[in-house]
């Protein structure tokens, strides 16, 4: 079985990755994983 993965973005430091189905985001500027309200995961 094979799969295809498509990632869309500009690699700009201003980009923010968000996950629509879970409470997670990651600013491209530093690569941290945060809750959508900006608090870090412990």
C-alpha positions as CSV (number, residue, x, y, z in Angstrom):
1,X,0.0,0.0,0.0
2,X,1.3,3.5,-0.8
3,X,0.2,7.0,0.1
4,X,0.7,10.5,-0.9
5,X,1.6,13.4,1.3
6,X,1.0,17.0,0.2
7,X,2.4,19.9,2.3
8,X,1.5,23.5,1.2
9,X,3.4,26.5,2.5
10,X,5.9,29.2,1.6
11,X,8.5,28.5,4.3
12,X,8.1,32.1,5.4
13,X,9.0,32.7,9.1
14,X,5.7,34.5,9.4
15,X,3.7,31.3,8.6
16,X,1.9,29.5,11.4
17,X,0.9,25.8,11.0
18,X,-2.5,25.0,12.5
19,X,-4.1,21.6,13.0
20,X,-7.9,21.9,12.4
21,X,-8.9,18.7,14.2
22,X,-6.8,19.1,17.4
23,X,-5.7,21.9,19.6
24,X,-2.2,22.5,18.2
25,X,-0.3,25.1,16.2
26,X,3.4,25.7,15.4
27,X,4.9,29.0,14.4
28,X,7.4,28.5,11.6
29,X,9.8,31.0,13.1
30,X,10.8,28.7,16.0
31,X,9.1,25.3,15.4
32,X,7.5,25.1,18.9
33,X,4.2,23.2,19.3
34,X,1.6,25.3,21.1
35,X,-2.1,25.1,22.0
36,X,-4.2,27.3,19.7
37,X,-4.4,29.9,22.5
38,X,-0.6,30.2,22.5
39,X,0.2,28.3,25.7
40,X,3.0,25.8,25.3
41,X,2.6,22.0,25.8
42,X,4.1,20.9,29.0
